[in-house]
Amino acid sequence: MVEIEIIQGDITKLDVDAIVNAANCSLLGGGGVDGAIHRAAGPELLRACIPLNGCETGKAKITPGFRLPAKYVIHTPGPVYRDGQHGEPALLESCYRSCLELAEESECETVAFPAISTGVYGYPWKEATEVAIKTVRSYPVKSVKKVIFCCFSPEMEKIYRAAI
């Protein structure tokens, strides 16, 4: 089983094999963690994302990390939360699975996730955390040894710790 670590901090500073970007479908940058990752990685990240032609919600695509300590950035657009009755849990689970699949294909041992869809996409924190932890725990990892959930606030960190 994969080791899970929960921290509060800046995902762009983590020295891991891959960080996950809670991207929008264009993959061309945005606000929140997406904007922070693009700024920290430098303009090369945007140039690498353009030919990817976007990404569907629940899927993932990978690029180099460029100026980040991380070797790779795995981009995944999470679902916009409406009411939980429009496939949001399955789409969010698919985000985590798709990212882990790409991490495995790239032989990553360490992967850091932000709290996907919990910012402007409005996914309730507790429900999103439960999906994240359940999906990571049940994924049949081979190369991935450690998953870090990097929380943007002490409140989010507390919710992750309670869910573990």
Number of C-alpha atoms within 10 A of each C-alpha: 13 18 12 16 14 18 19 16 16 15 26 25 13 17 15 21 20 30 32 32 32 30 27 22 20 15 26 19 21 15 14 14 22 21 16 16 27 25 16 16 20 14 12 14 23 16 11 16 20 12 9 14 11 19 18 17 19 21 19 27 20 21 17 17 24 18 17 24 18 23 16 21 27 24 26 31 27 30 27 19 20 12 11 13 8 12 12 21 20 13 18 27 21 22 28 25 21 19 26 26 17 16 26 17 12 15 13 20 18 20 27 27 21 22 23 25 24 21 16 10 16 15 24 14 17 15 14 22 24 17 18 25 18 14 18 19 15 11 14 15 17 14 16 22 14 18 23 19 24 24 22 18 12 12 12 20 20 14 17 24 13 11 15 12
